Amino acid sequence: MRGITAALNPIAFNLGPIEVHWYGIIIASAVIIAVTLAVREGGRRNVNADDIYDMILWALPAAIIAARIYYVAFEWSYYSQHPAEIIRIWDGGIAVYGSLIGAGLVVFFFCRSRFIPVWLMLDIAAPTVIMAQGIGRWGNFMNQEAFGQITSLSFLQGLHLPHFIISQMFIQGAYRQPTFLYESVWDILGFIVLMSLRHRKGLFKQGEVFLGYVMWYSFGRFFTEGMRTDSLMLFNSIRVSQLLSVILFIGAIGLIIYRRRLGTQVPMYLDGNPFSKKAQQAKN
């Protein structure tokens, strides 16, 4: 068939017997950028950089492990027959919602132990997390996963995509919808929107940058998930990520309305961390 070239090699290079995957390189790069941006923003909101680094040391492993457990749990019919593959996370097969659950639990308990407002820390992290998700989808691209339904070459060409993307979307004998790209673009756009708005005075109360992220991501994920062919399923009929997207979107709206009714009891995002030494000195 004209227009088809070999798929890109998911292996970036070898270190002796060790294969270094593009998937891992892309995810690691996204995390480094996200942490760097979060630390810079944390300084503006009176959150110590060391606290953010310490939190990441706990949250990142928890996110990876929870993401894998989540994925394996919904694909247990396969992994129960291939238990040796459960740890092969470098081949892909992690769930974003699982990582958010794992990291969220760590953030909650860590912040409580360091006297850092949980909502504030989530606000600081939210824009960088959605940016990292947008970058991370290119790891799926290299592994030829998270793709959509069968489409035509002419459709992909009509999107004016680079040839290397079109070629990589020839999977299992047919061209596929580049759902990884749709979600990546949506995530990066969400990052731009949140970064553009979060410093506007009087706009966000603490927690609302994060809840805005939840609404933005879940809204887009609902539609991209509907186009995918590798969705995790519940009862063989319900797409798990779509169900969670609906729950999270409605829940985020409800929380914003509820917390707004609390009025002045909820501090503004730009107020930062009232428990920091820097904030206490400013009061004195």
N, C-alpha and C positions, 0 to 999 in steps of 0.2 A: 504494500500500500504506500502510495506516495506521501511524503511528509514525515514518515516515521524514522527516527534514529534511535540508537541504543539509549537505554535509560541511564541516567547519571549514576555513578558509582557511590553507594552510600558510605563506603570506606574512604576516609580522607587520606590516611597514611598508616603505615605500620611502624611500631616500635618493637623490633624483634618479632616475637610471636604475638604481640598485642595489636589488635586492630582498633584504630581510633576512628570512631564513626562521626560523620558529619552531624548526626542527630545530637550527640553529646556535646560537640563543639558549639553548635548553635544554641542549645539550652544553656550551657555554661556562660556563653557570651551574653545572653539575655539576662541572666541572673546578675552578672557583674555590673552591667549597665543599670539594672534596676536598683541594686544596693547602693551604687554610687549616687544616683539621683535621690534616693530615700534619705541617705545620710546628709546630703546638702539641705534638703527640705527640713529634716529633723533639727538641724542647727537653727533654722529660722523659727521653729516652733518650740524651742527650749527643751528639745529631747537630745540627750547626750549621744554622740556618735558611738561610744563604746557600748551603750545599751542596745543600739540598733544592731551592731556587729554581733553582740552576744545573743540577741534574739534570733538572728539569721542562722547562727551555728546550731540552734535547736530547731528552728522552723523549717529550714531547707531539708534536712534529712526526714523530718516528720512529713513534709509535703510529698516528697518522693515516695516514701514508704506507703503513705495513705493512698496516693494516686494509684500505685501498683495494686494494693490490696483491693481497692474499689474496682479496678478493671478486672482483676482475676476473679473476684467474687461473682461478677455478672457474666463471666466467661468460664465458669467453673466446670461446665460439661466438657470443655476442651482441656483445661489445665489439670483436671483430676486424672486425665489419661496421659498427660505429659508434664508431670510435676517438676522435672528438671528444667523446664522452660520458664517456671515462675519467676526466677531471678534474672532472666535475660531482658532486663529493662532497656538495654542498649538497642534492642531490636524494635523499640517502640512498645506501645500498649500501656499507656498511662492515661488516667482520666483527670481532666482539669478540675471537675467538681470534687473529686477525691482529694486532690492536692489542697484545695481551698479549705476543706474540712480539717485536714491534718494541720495545716499551717495556722488556721483560725484558732484551734484549741491551744496551740503553743503560745500564740500571741496573747490570748486571754489570760492564761496562767502566768506567763512571763511578766506582763504589764502589771498584774495585780501584785506580784512579788517585788517589783521595782517602783511602785507608786507612780506609774505612768498611766494617764487616762487611756483606756482600751480604745475608745472611739477615735481619739486623736491619733494613736499609732496606726489604726486601720486607715484613717484618712491620709496619713503620710505615705503609706504603702500603696494605696489603691491605684493611683495613676501609673506608678511604675510596674505594678503587677499586670495591668492590662497591656502595657507596652511589651512586657516580657512575653505575655501570651501571644501577642501579635508576631513577635520575632520567632517564638518557639514553633509556630505553625510551619515555618520553613524546614524544621526538622522532619515534620510529617511529609513535607514535599520530597525531601531527599529519600525517605523510606517508602515513597509511593503508598501512603496511607492517608486516612481521613479524607478520602475522595468521595465524589458524588456519583450520581446515576450516569448511565451511558448517554453520551451526546455525540455530536458530529464534529468533524474537523472544521467544517465551514463555520459552525457556531463559535468554536474557540478562536478561529481566525478573526471572526467578526468582533471579538472582544479586544482585538489589537494587542494580544499578548505576545511577549517575546517567544521566539521559536523554542528555546530550551524549556519553557514552561509547557508549551503545547506538546512537545515530545515526551516530557515526563508524565503527562496525563494520559498517555497510551498505556493502559493497565489491563491486564487479563484479556487481551485481544480486542480492546475497544477504547475509544476516547472517553474520558470521564469529566464530569463537572469539577472544576478546581475549587472545591468547597474550602480547602485549606486557605486559598487566596482570598476568598470572600470574607472568611472570618478574620484573617490577618489584617485586611484593609479596614474592616469594621473596628477591630481592636485598636489599631494605630490611630484611627480617627477619634475613637473614644479617649485615648491618651491625650490627643491634642485638645479636645474639648475640655477635659477635666483640668489640664494644666493651664488652659487659658482662663478658666473661670474661678479656680479655687482661691486666688489671692484677691478677689474682688471684695472690698469691705462690705460687711453686713449681708453677704449672700448666703454663706454656708454656716450652719451650726455644726459643732463637732459630731461626726458620724455621718453627715450628709454627703461628703465627698465619697466616702466608701459606699454608701447606699446608692448614690448616683452611679458609681461603677457597677454595682450589682444589677441595677436596672438596665444600664446600657449593654452590659455583656450578655445578660440573660435574654434580653429582647433579640439581639442579633443571633445568639446561639440557637434560639428556638427555630429560626428559619433555616439557618445553615444545617442544623441537625436533621431537619426534614428532608434535605436533599441527599444526605449521606446514605451509603449502603452498608456501613460497618457499625451502625449504632448498637450500643448496649441496650438490650431489650428486657422488659419486665413482663412476665406472663406471655412472652412471644408476641405481644401485640402493642405494647406501649414503649415508646422510646424514652429511656430513663432521663436523658439529658433534657428532652423537651418537657417532661413532667416537672423536673426540678426547676427549669427555666421559668415556667408559669408560677410555681410556688414562690420562688425567690423574687420575681418581679412584683407580684402582688404583695408579698411580705415586706419588701423594701418600701413600697408606697405607703403601706399601713404604718410602718415604723416612723417614717418621716412625718406623717400626719399626727400620730400619737405624740412624738417628741416635740413637735411644734406647739402642741397644746400645753406642754409643760412650761412654755414661755421662757422666762429668764433662768429657770433651773438648768437649762442646757446651755453651756458656754458656746461662744462663737469659735469657729475653727482657727481664726487668726489670733485668738487669745493664747493659743499654745498651751504648754504644760504649766499649770499653776504651782506644781509641787517642786519644780526645779530650783536649784540654788540661784540661778540667774534671775528667775521670776521673783523669788523672794527678796533678793537684793534690790530689784527695781521697785518693789512695793515700799521697802524701807527707805 
